[in-house]
């Protein structure tokens, strides 16, 4: 996982399919995602800090904050809010 900067340093991982992140579980269903419009069969979900299941679309970023809480960002929003911290060589 690469490190990115917001107001705090967070870990971020781009999720594409089941098994990409240990806290994102596979979602099964016949309905369509309200965010991307694709079938929920290729989506995941996780339990957020408020106890609600939150969908994860393929290509979304899974961000772990300093308290261990997960947040999901669509790629366009992630690109505006975060910058990659370059590793020192």
Order of alpha helices (4+ residues) and beta strands (2+ residues): beta-beta-beta-beta-beta-beta-beta-alpha-beta
